[in-house]
Amino acid sequence: MGVTIRMFLKRKEVKFVFHKHLLLFLITILIPTLILLSFQVYRIKHDARGQLESSSRTYLDRSSRNLDILLDQMNQMVLQISLSPSVLDLLKHPFDQSAYDYAQTKEQLRSWTVINPLFHSLYLDILQNRKVLTTNEGIYDEADFYDNAFLRGLNTVSTNKSSSWIGLRSLPSEDGRNILTFARSIPPVQSTPLGILVLNVQQDVFYNTWMNLHKDQVGPMVLLDPEGRMISEPIQGLDAEKIADSLQAGTVQSERRTIGGADFFVSAYKLPSSGFVIIQLSPFAAYDKQVTDAYKQAAMILLIVAAAGVGVSYYLASMMYMPWRRLAERLKGFVFTGESRDPYAFVNYAIHDLLAVIRKNEPIVRYQLVHELLHDHRVESSDITVRFREAGIQFVYPYFAVLVMIDESMDHQGKIANQLLYLYSLAEDALGVGIPSAGTILDRQKIGFIVNLEHEEMDAFQMARLEDVCRSIQNLARNRIDATVSFCISSVYPLEQLHEGFEQVKRMIVYKAFMETDIYFSKPMEENVHYQYPAAYQKLIMNAILSTDRDAAESYITEMFDRYLENSVYPYPKLLQTILVLMSHVISSLVQEGFDIGPLMNEVDLLQLQHCQNRDELRQLLVSQTDQVILYLETLRRKDEEYGAIVHQAITYIENHYAENISISDVAASLGISPSYLSRIFKAEVGKRPQEYLTEYRLNISKTLLKDHRKTLQQIIEQVGYNDVHTYIRSFKKFEGTTPGEYRKRSMDHS
């Protein structure tokens, strides 16, 4: 029922695979197109906005230059008038002038207003006699002059040399009409002003004159005097005075604004020389048109690409769909589903059906029954016989032994692809010639067989027969795939007790380093032999280690092996126990001597004893382990001699705080020195920088923790002071040449 439901869901899932492929190809085409079109529209918008801002700035700059030119001309006229001889004589000697002289000067001033249409009126305030000479009315006493309030307000102009005032104001004689007034103290050559020349210009005439200087106007222009008063006509919706108040002299302010229902790009500039403010309004219509055209063009391109994409996607989806349909047509004669199916669903069903047939009929490589027998799963003897018969295996005799083949080459040259399966095939064929057997793969290095034997005891005939087969397998493995294999063979047991034979073989594998051949037959050991522990050699080896005498340590180990292991009558467990006790005594003695054995535990690994293949390897391992201890003692003593007090304290701090998030600055601060000085003396004495020492120390601690499969990688890095897994993996691979996962896997395989 469960299989039926899963197949139904699978069919529903793949029913519309063609449409999914079609949609996938279409999306693959449209998404890059959308990205490119979006970038194109953005670029057009950006360029159009840049052009609008650039043209507005250019026009604003040209307008400001024209205004400066116009104001300079006004100043030149004022200067020419002030330097005329009649005006200078009148200012210097006002009391000596006759009525005729005043009339002449008046006419001269009037001529200036006549020849220049900009001028509305002009008058001269004579400071010595407080008279005002106008171009229209004549001469007034200052107190009776109709514009005397304005003159009284020009205190700074009348007291400072070359002072001036420009601004928009209402002229009293013109019924409140606004005029633009230019007032300047004269003469400019005099240290103390003698008079004030006031030039009045009509507001609209000045604005129109300035506007006529522009050749091409891109939008409305607004002009304000230095006091922020409007010279041009106001624009509804534009607060020009507020904009003028926020401006600093010489600065430009630009922004987009909606004025009167239309969008404008508003640029304002305050002239630094005169204080006039120019506001220029550029319509956004041209910009909006460019953007709209860009969107239209993008939409058109997208429609074209979408139309073409549908065709291309349909073609590609059909190309992917066609092989499935052809395969479905060919499979219809071999697979019956009972209903009409989509080709994808039909092929999927056919594959699952084929896999089910293969699983049912494939040759059994890893027999479950063999596992049950070897691991004591309490299977009844009669049931075992029936199940073996169903699997096509016939056992003739009632006696059995366990044979385990060990791939010794795995430890040295790495795993070759399918090597263990190939070795299994070799062994199965060799045993199948004359010895009924059934086997399974036990782990990555071992293959187990149960072999059917004729006799109840493992006599010489049966041993010779099995040894011949094992030698044949060894030769084939060596010649064909350059592999080295060894064999462990148990005593003879009935079928229901084969798990005891397997336990016997497992013990033999542990003690195989003490055995003399690569084909080991189980034999009874003399467990009652009186055992004498080599205490004298233990003391001699320990003294040699403490005195760091490698030659003496190796010599004592060799003598101990010759006496206790070669041709020894002691049982294998006692011999292995001797080695373990000896090395444990060495470690415990170091602790009693006050040595910190933490770093040493990374180098001395007693579990490697079980991986030794023969006695020579066992002896070499013991020599190597003692050499590591001696090397560690030499290192400690060399540190004590060579490292200065500061470096020693730094190392102590690092080794006590490595699990914390410390830096070299923290180490230096704990010693009261600078990080640079610490790095220099540390490098000189230790040969590496403090950071390298800290990293290597953390990694050595982590290598020990990696051997504990219960700890996760996150837990390990937190215990050695790392905050980030990726940083730890990079450091580990840099110093160790492999990743933490590979190191852990290799360590677990060895154990």
ZAMARGU-4260 file (C-alpha; in steps of 0.2 Angstrom, whole numbers, plus 5000, padded with zeros to 4 digits):
<rodrens>
0) 5000/5000/5000 | 5014/5012/5005 | 5023/5008/4988 | 5007/5012/4979 | 5005/5029/4987
5) 5023/5034/4984 | 5022/5029/4966 | 5006/5039/4964 | 5014/5054/4971 | 5029/5052/4960
10) 5018/5051/4945 | 5009/5067/4950 | 5025/5076/4953 | 5032/5072/4936 | 5016/5073/4926
15) 5019/5091/4920 | 5038/5090/4919 | 5037/5096/4901 | 5028/5112/4907 | 5041/5114/4921
20) 5055/5113/4908 | 5046/5125/4897 | 5044/5138/4911 | 5062/5135/4916 | 5069/5139/4899
25) 5057/5154/4897 | 5063/5161/4914 | 5081/5158/4910 | 5079/5169/4894 | 5068/5182/4902
30) 5077/5186/4918 | 5094/5191/4909 | 5083/5201/4897 | 5074/5210/4911 | 5091/5214/4920
35) 5099/5221/4904 | 5083/5231/4900 | 5083/5238/4918 | 5101/5243/4916 | 5097/5251/4900
40) 5082/5261/4906 | 5092/5266/4922 | 5107/5272/4911 | 5095/5283/4900 | 5086/5290/4915
45) 5103/5294/4923 | 5110/5302/4906 | 5094/5312/4904 | 5095/5318/4922 | 5113/5323/4919
50) 5109/5332/4903 | 5095/5342/4912 | 5106/5346/4926 | 5121/5351/4915 | 5111/5362/4904
55) 5103/5370/4919 | 5120/5374/4927 | 5127/5380/4910 | 5112/5392/4908 | 5113/5398/4926
60) 5132/5401/4924 | 5129/5411/4908 | 5115/5421/4916 | 5126/5426/4931 | 5140/5431/4920
65) 5127/5442/4910 | 5121/5450/4927 | 5139/5453/4932 | 5142/5462/4916 | 5127/5473/4917
70) 5131/5478/4935 | 5149/5482/4930 | 5142/5493/4917 | 5132/5502/4930 | 5147/5504/4941
75) 5157/5511/4926 | 5144/5524/4923 | 5143/5529/4941 | 5162/5530/4941 | 5162/5541/4925
80) 5149/5553/4932 | 5158/5554/4949 | 5175/5558/4940 | 5168/5572/4929 | 5177/5589/4933
85) 5160/5599/4936 | 5154/5586/4949 | 5171/5585/4957 | 5172/5604/4958 | 5155/5605/4965
90) 5159/5592/4979 | 5175/5600/4984 | 5169/5619/4984 | 5150/5619/4986 | 5150/5636/4994
95) 5159/5644/4980 | 5147/5638/4966 | 5135/5650/4959 | 5117/5646/4953 | 5123/5645/4936
100) 5136/5632/4941 | 5123/5622/4949 | 5112/5623/4933 | 5127/5617/4922 | 5130/5602/4933
105) 5112/5598/4934 | 5111/5598/4915 | 5127/5587/4913 | 5119/5574/4925 | 5103/5575/4916
110) 5112/5571/4900 | 5117/5555/4907 | 5099/5550/4910 | 5094/5555/4893 | 5107/5545/4883
115) 5104/5529/4894 | 5087/5522/4894 | 5091/5512/4909 | 5091/5527/4920 | 5075/5533/4928
120) 5083/5547/4939 | 5099/5553/4946 | 5103/5564/4960 | 5119/5570/4970 | 5119/5572/4989
125) 5132/5586/4993 | 5138/5582/5011 | 5147/5598/5014 | 5132/5610/5012 | 5118/5597/5014
130) 5111/5601/4997 | 5103/5588/4985 | 5105/5591/4966 | 5092/5581/4956 | 5091/5579/4937
135) 5073/5583/4936 | 5068/5595/4950 | 5084/5605/4953 | 5092/5608/4970 | 5085/5605/4987
140) 5090/5607/5005 | 5092/5589/5011 | 5079/5592/5025 | 5066/5596/5012 | 5070/5583/4999
145) 5056/5571/4996 | 5068/5556/4997 | 5078/5562/5012 | 5073/5546/5023 | 5082/5535/5011
150) 5098/5547/5011 | 5098/5547/5030 | 5098/5528/5030 | 5114/5528/5020 | 5125/5531/5035
155) 5138/5518/5030 | 5139/5524/5012 | 5142/5542/5017 | 5156/5539/5030 | 5166/5525/5021
160) 5177/5527/5006 | 5170/5519/4990 | 5155/5511/4999 | 5140/5507/4989 | 5122/5500/4991
165) 5111/5491/4979 | 5093/5486/4981 | 5075/5487/4977 | 5064/5500/4985 | 5049/5511/4983
170) 5052/5529/4977 | 5041/5541/4986 | 5038/5553/4972 | 5032/5539/4961 | 5017/5533/4971
175) 5026/5518/4978 | 5033/5512/4962 | 5047/5500/4964 | 5064/5505/4957 | 5082/5498/4958
180) 5093/5510/4966 | 5112/5511/4965 | 5120/5522/4978 | 5139/5525/4980 | 5150/5537/4990
185) 5160/5549/4979 | 5173/5554/4973 | 5182/5537/4974 | 5199/5546/4974 | 5195/5555/4991
190) 5199/5547/5007 | 5183/5555/5015 | 5167/5554/5004 | 5161/5572/4999 | 5144/5566/4992
195) 5133/5552/4987 | 5128/5548/4969 | 5111/5539/4968 | 5106/5531/4952 | 5088/5525/4950
200) 5084/5511/4937 | 5066/5505/4933 | 5063/5488/4940 | 5056/5481/4924 | 5068/5490/4912
205) 5083/5482/4922 | 5075/5465/4922 | 5071/5465/4903 | 5088/5472/4899 | 5096/5458/4908
210) 5084/5445/4900 | 5088/5452/4883 | 5106/5447/4885 | 5101/5428/4885 | 5101/5420/4868
215) 5091/5404/4872 | 5080/5403/4887 | 5076/5386/4893 | 5063/5391/4906 | 5057/5405/4918
220) 5070/5415/4927 | 5068/5424/4944 | 5080/5438/4950 | 5081/5445/4967 | 5091/5459/4974
225) 5104/5457/4988 | 5091/5459/5001 | 5080/5445/4994 | 5067/5456/4986 | 5059/5451/4969
230) 5065/5461/4954 | 5056/5449/4942 | 5038/5445/4942 | 5034/5432/4955 | 5030/5414/4950
235) 5015/5406/4958 | 5019/5391/4969 | 5038/5396/4970 | 5044/5403/4987 | 5059/5413/4979
240) 5062/5423/4995 | 5064/5407/5006 | 5076/5399/4993 | 5086/5416/4993 | 5087/5416/5012
245) 5094/5398/5012 | 5108/5402/5000 | 5126/5406/5004 | 5136/5417/4992 | 5144/5408/4978
250) 5134/5392/4981 | 5122/5383/4969 | 5106/5374/4975 | 5097/5362/4964 | 5081/5351/4967
255) 5066/5345/4958 | 5049/5354/4962 | 5031/5354/4956 | 5026/5372/4953 | 5009/5376/4946
260) 5005/5357/4942 | 5021/5355/4932 | 5038/5348/4937 | 5054/5359/4936 | 5072/5357/4939
265) 5075/5372/4950 | 5093/5379/4951 | 5097/5394/4962 | 5113/5404/4963 | 5119/5418/4974
270) 5132/5430/4966 | 5147/5432/4978 | 5151/5449/4971 | 5134/5458/4972 | 5123/5447/4982
275) 5110/5445/4968 | 5100/5429/4968 | 5096/5420/4951 | 5083/5406/4951 | 5082/5396/4935
280) 5067/5384/4931 | 5070/5370/4918 | 5055/5360/4914 | 5056/5341/4917 | 5045/5338/4901
285) 5060/5334/4890 | 5067/5322/4903 | 5050/5314/4906 | 5048/5311/4887 | 5065/5303/4886
290) 5062/5291/4901 | 5044/5287/4894 | 5052/5283/4877 | 5065/5272/4886 | 5051/5262/4895
295) 5041/5260/4879 | 5057/5254/4870 | 5061/5242/4884 | 5043/5235/4884 | 5044/5232/4865
300) 5060/5223/4866 | 5054/5213/4881 | 5038/5208/4871 | 5049/5203/4856 | 5061/5193/4867
305) 5046/5185/4876 | 5039/5179/4860 | 5055/5173/4853 | 5059/5165/4870 | 5042/5155/4870
310) 5047/5147/4854 | 5065/5143/4859 | 5059/5137/4876 | 5046/5126/4868 | 5060/5119/4856
315) 5072/5115/4870 | 5059/5107/4881 | 5053/5097/4867 | 5071/5091/4863 | 5073/5086/4882
320) 5056/5078/4881 | 5059/5068/4865 | 5072/5055/4872 | 5060/5051/4886 | 5046/5048/4874
325) 5056/5037/4863 | 5063/5027/4878 | 5045/5025/4885 | 5039/5018/4868 | 5053/5005/4868
330) 5049/5000/4886 | 5031/4998/4883 | 5034/4980/4877 | 5043/4976/4893 | 5034/4985/4907
335) 5015/4984/4910 | 5008/4999/4921 | 4990/4995/4919 | 4986/5013/4914 | 4991/5027/4902
340) 5006/5037/4909 | 5016/5053/4904 | 5033/5047/4897 | 5042/5054/4912 | 5031/5045/4924
345) 5032/5029/4913 | 5051/5029/4912 | 5052/5033/4931 | 5040/5018/4935 | 5050/5007/4923
350) 5067/5011/4932 | 5059/5008/4949 | 5052/4991/4943 | 5069/4987/4936 | 5078/4991/4952
355) 5066/4980/4962 | 5070/4966/4950 | 5089/4969/4952 | 5088/4969/4971 | 5078/4953/4971
360) 5090/4943/4959 | 5107/4951/4961 | 5121/4941/4968 | 5123/4942/4986 | 5139/4950/4991
365) 5136/4954/5009 | 5126/4940/5016 | 5115/4945/5030 | 5115/4927/5036 | 5133/4927/5038
370) 5132/4943/5049 | 5119/4934/5060 | 5130/4919/5062 | 5146/4929/5066 | 5138/4941/5078
375) 5127/4928/5088 | 5110/4934/5082 | 5102/4918/5090 | 5097/4910/5073 | 5091/4892/5075
380) 5102/4879/5066 | 5088/4872/5056 | 5083/4889/5050 | 5101/4893/5045 | 5103/4878/5035
385) 5086/4881/5026 | 5091/4900/5022 | 5108/4895/5016 | 5100/4882/5004 | 5088/4896/4998
390) 5103/4907/4994 | 5110/4893/4984 | 5124/4887/4996 | 5125/4869/5001 | 5136/4864/5016
395) 5141/4846/5016 | 5149/4843/5033 | 5143/4849/5050 | 5159/4857/5055 | 5164/4875/5052
400) 5178/4888/5055 | 5179/4907/5053 | 5192/4914/5041 | 5195/4932/5040 | 5205/4940/5027
405) 5214/4957/5031 | 5219/4969/5018 | 5236/4975/5025 | 5239/4987/5010 | 5225/4999/5015
410) 5236/5007/5029 | 5250/5011/5017 | 5244/5015/4999 | 5226/5021/5002 | 5210/5013/4996
415) 5210/5008/4978 | 5192/5010/4970 | 5183/4994/4973 | 5198/4985/4979 | 5189/4976/4994
420) 5176/4970/4982 | 5189/4963/4970 | 5198/4954/4985 | 5181/4947/4990 | 5179/4940/4973
425) 5196/4933/4972 | 5194/4924/4989 | 5176/4918/4985 | 5182/4910/4969 | 5198/4902/4977
430) 5188/4895/4991 | 5174/4889/4980 | 5185/4877/4970 | 5185/4864/4984 | 5179/4871/5000
435) 5161/4876/5003 | 5160/4894/5010 | 5150/4909/5012 | 5157/4927/5015 | 5153/4945/5019
440) 5163/4961/5020 | 5165/4965/5038 | 5172/4983/5037 | 5184/4993/5026 | 5198/4982/5029
445) 5192/4964/5033 | 5182/4951/5024 | 5174/4936/5033 | 5170/4918/5027 | 5163/4903/5036
450) 5171/4888/5028 | 5164/4870/5029 | 5176/4857/5035 | 5176/4838/5035 | 5184/4834/5052
455) 5179/4840/5070 | 5197/4845/5074 | 5209/4857/5064 | 5221/4843/5059 | 5237/4845/5049
460) 5227/4840/5033 | 5214/4853/5035 | 5227/4866/5040 | 5238/4863/5024 | 5222/4863/5013
465) 5217/4880/5020 | 5235/4887/5019 | 5236/4882/5001 | 5220/4892/4997 | 5226/4907/5007
470) 5243/4907/4998 | 5234/4906/4981 | 5224/4921/4986 | 5239/4931/4992 | 5248/4928/4976
475) 5233/4933/4965 | 5231/4949/4976 | 5249/4953/4974 | 5251/4950/4956 | 5234/4958/4950
480) 5232/4973/4961 | 5248/4974/4971 | 5239/4971/4987 | 5245/4962/5003 | 5233/4951/5013
485) 5234/4941/5029 | 5223/4928/5036 | 5216/4923/5053 | 5208/4906/5055 | 5198/4900/5070
490) 5196/4883/5078 | 5182/4871/5072 | 5165/4874/5078 | 5147/4868/5075 | 5136/4880/5064
495) 5127/4887/5079 | 5143/4892/5088 | 5152/4901/5074 | 5150/4917/5084 | 5163/4910/5096
500) 5175/4907/5082 | 5173/4925/5076 | 5177/4931/5093 | 5192/4920/5093 | 5198/4927/5077
505) 5195/4945/5083 | 5207/4942/5097 | 5220/4935/5085 | 5219/4951/5075 | 5223/4961/5090
510) 5238/4950/5094 | 5244/4947/5077 | 5260/4958/5079 | 5266/4944/5091 | 5264/4931/5078
515) 5277/4925/5065 | 5267/4922/5049 | 5254/4930/5039 | 5242/4915/5040 | 5237/4913/5058
520) 5228/4897/5064 | 5221/4898/5081 | 5230/4887/5094 | 5227/4884/5113 | 5239/4895/5123
525) 5247/4890/5140 | 5237/4902/5151 | 5244/4893/5167 | 5263/4898/5163 | 5271/4908/5177
530) 5273/4925/5170 | 5288/4936/5175 | 5286/4955/5172 | 5302/4963/5165 | 5303/4976/5179
535) 5322/4977/5177 | 5320/4982/5159 | 5307/4994/5164 | 5318/5003/5176 | 5333/5003/5163
540) 5322/5010/5149 | 5315/5024/5161 | 5332/5029/5166 | 5338/5030/5148 | 5322/5041/5144
545) 5325/5053/5158 | 5343/5055/5153 | 5338/5057/5135 | 5349/5043/5129 | 5341/5036/5114
550) 5354/5023/5110 | 5353/5015/5127 | 5333/5015/5127 | 5333/5007/5110 | 5346/4994/5116
555) 5336/4989/5131 | 5320/4988/5121 | 5329/4976/5109 | 5335/4965/5123 | 5318/4965/5131
560) 5310/4959/5114 | 5324/4946/5112 | 5321/4939/5129 | 5302/4941/5132 | 5294/4941/5115
565) 5305/4930/5103 | 5301/4912/5106 | 5291/4917/5121 | 5280/4904/5129 | 5269/4918/5137
570) 5252/4920/5130 | 5248/4934/5118 | 5237/4944/5130 | 5251/4944/5143 | 5264/4950/5130
575) 5252/4964/5124 | 5249/4969/5142 | 5268/4970/5145 | 5270/4983/5132 | 5255/4993/5138
580) 5260/4993/5156 | 5278/4998/5151 | 5272/5013/5141 | 5259/5018/5155 | 5273/5017/5168
585) 5284/5029/5157 | 5269/5041/5156 | 5265/5040/5174 | 5283/5042/5179 | 5284/5058/5169
590) 5269/5065/5178 | 5277/5061/5195 | 5293/5070/5189 | 5282/5085/5187 | 5282/5086/5168
595) 5266/5092/5159 | 5262/5077/5148 | 5247/5086/5139 | 5257/5090/5123 | 5265/5073/5123
600) 5248/5064/5123 | 5246/5070/5105 | 5262/5061/5100 | 5261/5045/5110 | 5246/5034/5105
605) 5246/5017/5113 | 5231/5012/5102 | 5243/5010/5087 | 5249/4994/5095 | 5235/4984/5087
610) 5239/4990/5070 | 5257/4983/5070 | 5258/4969/5057 | 5273/4959/5065 | 5285/4960/5079
615) 5298/4971/5070 | 5284/4984/5067 | 5279/4982/5086 | 5297/4985/5091 | 5299/5000/5080
620) 5283/5007/5086 | 5290/5005/5104 | 5306/5013/5100 | 5297/5027/5090 | 5286/5031/5105
625) 5301/5031/5117 | 5310/5043/5105 | 5295/5054/5105 | 5296/5055/5124 | 5314/5059/5124
630) 5312/5072/5110 | 5298/5080/5121 | 5310/5080/5137 | 5324/5088/5126 | 5312/5101/5120
635) 5306/5106/5137 | 5324/5107/5144 | 5330/5117/5129 | 5315/5129/5132 | 5320/5131/5150
640) 5338/5135/5144 | 5335/5145/5129 | 5319/5154/5132 | 5320/5170/5142 | 5309/5174/5157
645) 5298/5185/5146 | 5296/5172/5132 | 5293/5159/5145 | 5279/5169/5153 | 5271/5172/5136
650) 5271/5154/5132 | 5263/5150/5149 | 5250/5163/5146 | 5246/5156/5129 | 5245/5138/5135
655) 5234/5143/5149 | 5222/5154/5139 | 5222/5146/5122 | 5204/5142/5124 | 5199/5160/5125
660) 5198/5173/5111 | 5215/5181/5115 | 5227/5190/5103 | 5245/5194/5104 | 5241/5211/5111
665) 5232/5202/5126 | 5248/5192/5129 | 5259/5207/5128 | 5248/5217/5139 | 5248/5203/5153
670) 5267/5205/5152 | 5267/5224/5152 | 5277/5226/5135 | 5272/5231/5118 | 5266/5218/5105
675) 5280/5222/5093 | 5293/5220/5106 | 5286/5203/5111 | 5285/5197/5093 | 5303/5202/5090
680) 5310/5193/5106 | 5298/5178/5104 | 5304/5176/5085 | 5322/5177/5090 | 5321/5164/5104
685) 5308/5152/5098 | 5310/5154/5079 | 5292/5158/5076 | 5280/5172/5079 | 5268/5171/5094
690) 5253/5170/5083 | 5260/5155/5074 | 5264/5147/5091 | 5246/5150/5097 | 5239/5143/5081
695) 5250/5127/5082 | 5246/5125/5100 | 5227/5126/5097 | 5228/5114/5082 | 5238/5101/5092
700) 5224/5102/5106 | 5211/5101/5093 | 5219/5085/5085 | 5217/5076/5101 | 5199/5082/5103
705) 5195/5076/5085 | 5199/5058/5090 | 5183/5059/5101 | 5169/5056/5089 | 5156/5062/5102
710) 5162/5080/5100 | 5156/5090/5086 | 5167/5102/5076 | 5158/5117/5083 | 5161/5111/5101
715) 5180/5108/5097 | 5183/5125/5090 | 5175/5133/5105 | 5186/5123/5116 | 5202/5129/5107
720) 5198/5147/5105 | 5191/5149/5088 | 5175/5158/5084 | 5173/5153/5066 | 5173/5136/5059
725) 5179/5141/5042 | 5194/5150/5049 | 5198/5134/5059 | 5197/5123/5044 | 5209/5135/5034
730) 5222/5135/5048 | 5221/5116/5051 | 5223/5113/5032 | 5237/5125/5031 | 5247/5117/5045
735) 5242/5099/5044 | 5239/5097/5025 | 5222/5090/5027 | 5205/5095/5033 | 5199/5091/5051
740) 5186/5079/5044 | 5199/5069/5034 | 5210/5069/5049 | 5196/5063/5061 | 5191/5050/5048
745) 5209/5043/5046 | 5211/5043/5065 | 5195/5033/5067 | 5200/5021/5054 | 5216/5018/5063
750) 5207/5015/5079
</rodrens>
